[in-house]
Amino acid sequence: MDSPNKRDRTRPAEILGLSAIFGAFAGLVVFMSTRDLMIGLIFAGVAFIVSLVVIAMLVLATRPDKDELLDMDEQDRDAAH
């Protein structure tokens, strides 16, 4: 069985990084408008979690391409033996 390539290994880090950027942006906007650090941190955390869930659901909704289908078939055959 082939090991995953670099893109497959870094995909979770990309999702976490993008969610962290969204969370930091939301927290910064709230902090700049309210001048209350605790509310800014709360909004940053909520925005991080919500964006993480939304991006993960969007990734799950995409259809696999030809290479991914072949890889899934190979894994199914290996698991059956």
Backbone as CSV, one residue per row, in Angstrom:
resi,resn,N_x,N_y,N_z,CA_x,CA_y,CA_z,C_x,C_y,C_z
1,MET,0.842,-1.172,0.000,0.000,0.000,0.000,0.893,1.243,0.000
2,ASP,0.547,2.212,-0.799,1.332,3.440,-0.889,1.057,4.335,0.306
3,SER,2.094,5.039,0.721,1.895,6.010,1.792,1.304,7.278,1.191
4,PRO,0.567,8.053,1.984,-0.045,9.278,1.446,1.014,10.285,1.021
5,ASN,0.691,11.030,-0.035,1.640,12.041,-0.503,1.592,13.275,0.408
6,LYS,2.453,14.235,0.120,2.574,15.401,0.992,1.279,16.214,1.044
7,ARG,0.592,16.326,-0.071,-0.658,17.100,-0.090,-1.711,16.461,0.807
8,ASP,-1.803,15.129,0.788,-2.778,14.451,1.634,-2.432,14.583,3.115
9,ARG,-1.137,14.593,3.419,-0.719,14.717,4.814,-0.913,16.127,5.352
10,THR,-0.806,17.152,4.507,-0.912,18.528,4.979,-2.319,19.095,4.882
11,ARG,-3.253,18.362,4.314,-4.618,18.877,4.180,-5.250,19.225,5.531
12,PRO,-5.130,18.401,6.584,-5.692,18.817,7.882,-5.055,20.094,8.420
13,ALA,-3.770,20.270,8.199,-3.105,21.495,8.662,-3.619,22.716,7.900
14,GLU,-3.941,22.540,6.621,-4.496,23.645,5.846,-5.857,24.060,6.399
15,ILE,-6.677,23.093,6.732,-8.004,23.385,7.273,-7.883,24.079,8.632
16,LEU,-7.005,23.582,9.491,-6.803,24.215,10.797,-6.237,25.626,10.654
17,GLY,-5.296,25.809,9.730,-4.710,27.129,9.523,-5.720,28.144,9.016
18,LEU,-6.540,27.722,8.074,-7.558,28.626,7.546,-8.586,28.985,8.623
19,SER,-8.971,28.015,9.429,-9.904,28.291,10.523,-9.276,29.218,11.559
20,ALA,-7.985,29.039,11.821,-7.302,29.923,12.767,-7.255,31.358,12.244
21,ILE,-7.052,31.522,10.954,-7.051,32.864,10.371,-8.431,33.506,10.506
22,PHE,-9.488,32.741,10.216,-10.852,33.272,10.375,-11.122,33.645,11.828
23,GLY,-10.700,32.782,12.750,-10.916,33.062,14.167,-10.159,34.297,14.622
24,ALA,-8.903,34.430,14.193,-8.107,35.593,14.580,-8.706,36.880,14.011
25,PHE,-9.183,36.807,12.781,-9.797,37.993,12.179,-11.051,38.406,12.943
26,ALA,-11.909,37.439,13.246,-13.139,37.757,13.984,-12.816,38.286,15.374
27,GLY,-11.861,37.671,16.047,-11.479,38.141,17.366,-10.893,39.539,17.340
28,LEU,-10.092,39.818,16.320,-9.502,41.148,16.192,-10.563,42.210,15.911
29,VAL,-11.511,41.894,15.056,-12.578,42.853,14.760,-13.405,43.140,16.008
30,VAL,-13.760,42.091,16.743,-14.550,42.288,17.963,-13.746,43.039,19.012
31,PHE,-12.468,42.691,19.166,-11.641,43.392,20.143,-11.487,44.866,19.797
32,MET,-11.273,45.175,18.520,-11.109,46.577,18.117,-12.399,47.377,18.294
33,SER,-13.537,46.711,18.164,-14.787,47.461,18.286,-15.254,47.578,19.736
34,THR,-14.951,46.591,20.584,-15.424,46.650,21.969,-14.341,47.037,22.969
35,ARG,-13.067,46.860,22.622,-11.923,47.105,23.511,-11.968,46.208,24.753
36,ASP,-12.628,45.070,24.629,-12.685,44.103,25.719,-12.002,42.821,25.241
37,LEU,-10.863,42.495,25.849,-10.067,41.355,25.401,-10.815,40.037,25.562
38,MET,-11.540,39.857,26.667,-12.223,38.589,26.917,-13.301,38.334,25.864
39,ILE,-14.054,39.324,25.502,-15.088,39.149,24.468,-14.426,38.853,23.126
40,GLY,-13.313,39.503,22.837,-12.586,39.229,21.605,-12.092,37.794,21.548
41,LEU,-11.565,37.278,22.666,-11.107,35.892,22.712,-12.261,34.903,22.569
42,ILE,-13.377,35.223,23.185,-14.552,34.345,23.063,-15.014,34.285,21.619
43,PHE,-15.116,35.423,20.967,-15.543,35.438,19.572,-14.525,34.762,18.663
44,ALA,-13.237,34.906,18.980,-12.212,34.234,18.186,-12.364,32.721,18.299
45,GLY,-12.606,32.219,19.498,-12.801,30.783,19.690,-14.038,30.257,18.999
46,VAL,-15.118,30.999,19.113,-16.367,30.579,18.453,-16.197,30.603,16.937
47,ALA,-15.574,31.641,16.416,-15.363,31.726,14.968,-14.444,30.613,14.487
48,PHE,-13.420,30.255,15.276,-12.529,29.159,14.911,-13.294,27.848,14.822
49,ILE,-14.090,27.544,15.824,-14.831,26.281,15.838,-15.857,26.232,14.726
50,VAL,-16.602,27.306,14.536,-17.635,27.323,13.490,-16.997,27.198,12.109
51,SER,-15.928,27.932,11.864,-15.291,27.840,10.543,-14.662,26.467,10.330
52,LEU,-14.126,25.857,11.380,-13.562,24.518,11.262,-14.638,23.504,10.874
53,VAL,-15.782,23.579,11.509,-16.882,22.657,11.195,-17.404,22.895,9.778
54,VAL,-17.578,24.154,9.396,-18.106,24.465,8.061,-17.135,24.009,6.975
55,ILE,-15.855,24.288,7.141,-14.875,23.878,6.126,-14.795,22.359,6.047
56,ALA,-14.822,21.679,7.194,-14.770,20.213,7.184,-15.996,19.624,6.482
57,MET,-17.151,20.203,6.699,-18.360,19.713,6.024,-18.290,19.971,4.518
58,LEU,-17.732,21.087,4.115,-17.568,21.360,2.691,-16.578,20.392,2.054
59,VAL,-15.521,20.052,2.768,-14.559,19.082,2.243,-15.210,17.713,2.093
60,LEU,-16.038,17.339,3.058,-16.731,16.055,2.976,-17.753,16.016,1.840
61,ALA,-18.265,17.174,1.451,-19.290,17.224,0.416,-18.716,17.118,-0.996
62,THR,-17.411,17.267,-1.155,-16.820,17.185,-2.488,-16.722,15.739,-2.934
63,ARG,-16.848,15.537,-4.214,-16.745,14.193,-4.771,-15.285,13.843,-5.012
64,PRO,-14.926,12.575,-4.777,-13.536,12.182,-5.023,-13.236,12.126,-6.520
65,ASP,-12.000,12.470,-6.884,-11.598,12.396,-8.283,-11.146,10.970,-8.618
66,LYS,-10.670,10.785,-9.828,-10.324,9.441,-10.313,-9.224,8.804,-9.464
67,ASP,-8.197,9.577,-9.122,-7.092,9.038,-8.327,-7.560,8.609,-6.939
68,GLU,-8.432,9.408,-6.330,-8.931,9.055,-5.010,-9.805,7.805,-5.063
69,LEU,-10.593,7.660,-6.113,-11.411,6.461,-6.256,-10.545,5.216,-6.397
70,LEU,-9.471,5.315,-7.179,-8.557,4.188,-7.320,-7.891,3.845,-5.984
71,ASP,-7.512,4.863,-5.249,-6.888,4.644,-3.953,-7.855,3.973,-2.978
72,MET,-9.107,4.396,-2.989,-10.100,3.770,-2.114,-10.337,2.318,-2.501
73,ASP,-10.358,2.026,-3.792,-10.518,0.639,-4.236,-9.352,-0.223,-3.787
74,GLU,-8.124,0.305,-3.885,-6.940,-0.432,-3.438,-6.996,-0.699,-1.923
75,GLN,-7.431,0.280,-1.175,-7.521,0.104,0.280,-8.597,-0.926,0.623
76,ASP,-9.703,-0.913,-0.091,-10.758,-1.908,0.151,-10.262,-3.321,-0.150
77,ARG,-9.509,-3.483,-1.242,-8.974,-4.796,-1.592,-7.966,-5.271,-0.544
78,ASP,-7.122,-4.351,-0.044,-6.137,-4.720,0.965,-6.815,-5.098,2.281
79,ALA,-7.891,-4.402,2.636,-8.591,-4.686,3.886,-9.352,-6.013,3.807
80,ALA,-9.765,-6.416,2.629,-10.530,-7.651,2.480,-9.635,-8.879,2.635
81,HIS,-8.339,-8.733,2.417,-7.440,-9.899,2.514,-6.878,-10.059,3.866
